[in-house]
Amino acid sequence: MRIFEPHIHMYSRVTDDYDRMSVAGIERVVEPAFWLGEPRTNLGSYVDYFSGILNFETTRAAQFGIEHWVTLSMNPREAGDRGLAKAVVEHIEKIVDHPRVVGIGEVGFDRITEAEEECLVAQLELARRKKLPVIVHTPHKEKLRGAERVLAILKNLHYDENMVCIDHNTEETIGAVKRTGCWAGHTIYPVTKLSPERAADIIRQYGRERMLLNSSADWGPSDPLMVPRTCLEMRRRGFSEGDVRQVVWDNPNRFFAASGRLNIPGGG
């Protein structure tokens, strides 16, 4: 099974993970920008980080036959510093035409504050100007309120929902997201998000259209093979190979192809 992992933070993973991912069938990955565990205090830290994920990580992935792309953003967890957020978004606009950039993200809410909303709207408008897809982070706490606020903002902006993936959905949020034209991301992550079993249940109930699976693996207790593990769970539930392929290969290729910067390969 060919797998496209649409949300994983390889900056925080060891090189052996690339080897295991390749053996498990992962051929493509997208690495969204995220925070580094401590708040960054100056623009230079972001400049170096963006350079690292665009260049070094792409090279590291290629050593194992994995194609690596990036989405850039000011992460909502650090959006409280309005001055720094403005400078970071301005820098992103200068580098967003890099050929490995296939979107803006992850953006969204952490504590659902006014400053976070200002930063979210600025980056949505940047993505719209550049005609790029957007990955939206839903908060760990008050997830439904955060998701509903994002959907209201998109409506107020008359935003093309086909260009948006609302990520980290659970049983609490997926109904609201599926009532829109947005894509729905599901993170298979121990303890704090979904298990393979719960993800398979959601796909069984809500269907495969516009549905994505990811591991969001980072430095926490996470596993970069959670998408392959969910493929196995879907097979156990009786999903066909075509059903599984749609969710883990066809759908992410379709979503990020909207950037105009990656081809959609043939075959299964």
C-alpha positions in Angstrom: 0.0 0.0 0.0 1.4 3.4 -1.0 0.9 5.9 1.8 1.0 9.7 1.9 1.5 11.0 5.5 0.0 14.5 5.4 1.0 15.8 8.8 4.2 14.7 10.6 7.0 16.7 12.4 10.1 15.0 11.2 12.3 17.8 12.6 11.8 16.1 15.9 12.3 12.5 14.7 15.5 10.4 14.4 16.8 9.3 11.0 15.9 5.7 11.8 12.2 6.7 11.6 12.6 7.6 7.9 13.9 4.1 7.3 11.0 2.4 9.2 8.5 4.7 7.4 9.9 3.8 4.0 9.7 0.1 4.7 6.1 0.5 5.9 5.1 2.0 2.5 5.2 5.7 3.3 6.3 7.4 0.1 5.3 11.1 0.7 5.1 13.3 3.7 4.1 16.9 4.5 5.7 18.6 7.5 3.7 21.5 8.9 5.5 24.1 10.9 5.0 23.8 14.6 6.4 25.1 17.9 9.7 23.8 19.4 8.7 23.2 23.0 9.7 26.7 24.2 8.4 30.0 22.8 10.7 31.5 20.3 11.7 35.1 21.0 12.9 36.4 17.7 12.4 36.2 14.0 15.8 34.7 13.4 14.8 31.5 15.2 11.9 31.1 12.7 14.1 31.9 9.7 16.6 29.1 10.7 13.8 26.6 11.5 12.0 27.2 8.2 15.3 26.7 6.3 15.9 23.5 8.2 12.6 21.8 7.4 12.7 23.1 3.8 16.2 22.0 3.0 17.8 19.5 5.5 14.6 17.5 6.1 13.9 17.2 2.4 17.4 15.9 1.9 17.2 13.5 4.8 13.9 12.1 3.6 15.2 11.6 0.1 17.9 9.2 1.4 15.1 6.8 2.1 13.1 7.4 -1.1 10.5 9.6 0.6 9.3 12.8 -1.0 9.1 15.6 1.6 7.1 18.8 1.4 6.4 21.6 3.9 3.6 23.9 5.0 4.7 27.1 6.7 3.0 29.1 9.5 3.1 31.0 12.7 1.9 28.3 15.0 -1.1 29.3 17.1 0.7 28.3 20.3 3.1 31.2 19.7 0.7 33.7 18.2 0.2 35.7 21.4 3.2 37.9 20.7 1.5 40.1 18.1 4.7 41.9 17.0 6.6 38.7 16.4 3.7 37.1 14.7 3.4 39.9 12.2 7.1 39.7 11.5 7.0 35.9 11.0 4.0 36.1 8.6 5.8 38.8 6.6 8.8 36.5 6.4 6.7 33.6 5.3 5.3 35.6 2.5 8.9 36.2 1.2 9.7 32.5 1.1 6.3 30.8 0.4 7.1 30.4 -3.3 9.8 27.8 -2.5 8.9 24.7 -4.6 8.8 22.5 -1.5 6.0 24.6 0.1 2.6 23.1 -0.6 0.5 25.1 1.9 0.1 27.2 5.0 -0.1 25.5 8.3 -0.6 24.6 10.8 -2.7 27.6 11.8 -5.7 27.9 14.1 -6.3 28.1 17.8 -4.6 27.0 21.0 -6.4 29.0 23.7 -8.9 30.6 21.3 -7.7 34.2 21.9 -8.1 37.4 19.9 -4.4 37.4 19.1 -4.6 33.9 17.8 -7.6 34.8 15.6 -5.7 37.8 14.2 -2.8 35.6 13.2 -5.1 32.9 11.8 -6.9 35.4 9.6 -3.7 37.0 8.4 -2.4 33.6 7.3 -5.7 32.5 5.7 -5.5 35.7 3.6 -1.9 34.9 2.7 -2.8 31.4 1.6 -5.7 32.8 -0.5 -3.4 35.3 -2.2 -0.9 32.5 -3.0 -3.6 30.0 -3.9 -2.3 27.5 -1.3 -4.1 24.9 0.8 -4.3 25.4 4.6 -3.9 23.0 7.5 -5.9 24.2 10.5 -5.0 23.0 14.0 -8.0 22.5 16.4 -7.2 23.1 20.1 -6.5 20.4 22.6 -9.0 21.9 25.0 -12.4 23.1 23.9 -11.9 21.4 20.6 -15.5 21.8 19.4 -15.6 25.5 20.2 -12.3 26.1 18.4 -13.4 24.1 15.4 -16.7 26.0 15.2 -15.0 29.3 15.5 -12.7 28.4 12.6 -15.6 27.4 10.5 -17.4 30.7 11.3 -14.3 32.7 10.3 -14.1 30.8 7.0 -17.7 31.6 6.3 -17.3 35.3 7.2 -14.3 35.5 4.8 -16.2 33.7 2.0 -13.3 31.3 2.0 -13.0 28.4 -0.5 -13.5 25.5 2.0 -12.1 23.0 -0.6 -8.7 24.6 0.2 -8.9 23.9 3.9 -8.2 20.9 6.0 -9.5 21.0 9.6 -7.1 18.7 11.4 -7.1 16.7 14.7 -10.7 15.8 14.5 -12.4 13.5 17.0 -15.9 12.2 17.4 -16.7 15.6 19.0 -15.9 17.7 15.9 -16.2 15.5 12.8 -19.9 16.1 12.4 -19.6 19.9 12.2 -16.6 19.7 9.8 -18.4 17.2 7.5 -21.3 19.6 7.1 -18.9 21.9 5.3 -16.8 21.7 2.2 -13.6 21.4 4.2 -11.3 18.4 4.3 -11.2 16.5 7.6 -7.9 15.4 9.1 -7.7 12.7 11.8 -4.6 12.3 14.0 -3.7 8.8 15.2 -1.7 9.7 18.3 -1.5 7.7 21.6 -3.4 9.1 24.7 -4.3 12.6 23.5 -6.0 12.0 20.1 -7.4 9.0 18.2 -6.5 5.3 18.2 -6.6 3.3 15.0 -9.8 1.7 16.2 -11.6 5.0 16.8 -10.3 6.4 13.4 -11.7 3.4 11.6 -15.0 3.8 13.4 -15.2 7.5 12.2 -14.4 6.6 8.6 -17.0 3.8 8.7 -19.6 6.3 10.0 -18.8 9.3 7.9 -17.3 7.9 4.7 -14.0 8.3 2.9 -14.6 11.5 0.9 -12.3 14.4 2.0 -11.0 12.3 4.9 -7.2 12.3 5.8 -5.2 10.2 8.3 -2.0 11.4 9.9 0.3 10.6 12.9 1.4 14.2 13.7 4.4 12.4 15.2 6.7 14.7 17.2 8.8 14.5 20.3 5.9 13.3 22.4 4.8 9.6 22.9 4.0 9.3 19.2 4.5 6.8 16.4 5.4 7.7 12.8 3.8 4.4 11.7 0.3 5.2 13.0 -1.1 5.6 9.5 0.2 2.1 8.4 -1.2 0.7 11.6 -4.6 2.3 10.8 -4.5 0.8 7.3 -4.2 -2.6 9.0 -7.1 -1.9 11.3 -9.2 -0.8 8.3 -8.4 -4.1 6.6 -9.5 -6.0 9.8 -12.8 -4.1 9.6 -13.4 -5.3 6.0 -12.5 -2.1 4.1 -11.3 -3.0 0.6 -7.8 -2.1 -0.6 -9.4 0.6 -2.7 -11.2 2.1 0.3 -7.9 2.2 2.3 -6.0 3.6 -0.7 -8.5 6.5 -1.1 -7.9 7.7 2.5 -4.2 7.3 2.8 -3.0 8.0 -0.8 -5.6 9.4 -3.1 -7.1 12.0 -0.8 -3.9 13.6 0.5 -2.6 13.7 -3.1 -5.8 15.5 -4.2 -5.7 18.0 -1.3 -2.1 19.1 -1.7 -2.2 19.0 -5.5 -4.2 22.2 -5.2 -0.9 23.9 -4.5 0.2 23.2 -8.0 3.6 22.0 -6.7 3.3 18.2 -6.6 2.2 15.8 -9.2 -0.5 13.1 -8.7 1.2 9.8 -9.5 -0.7 7.1 -11.1 -1.2 3.6 -9.9 -2.0 2.2 -6.5 
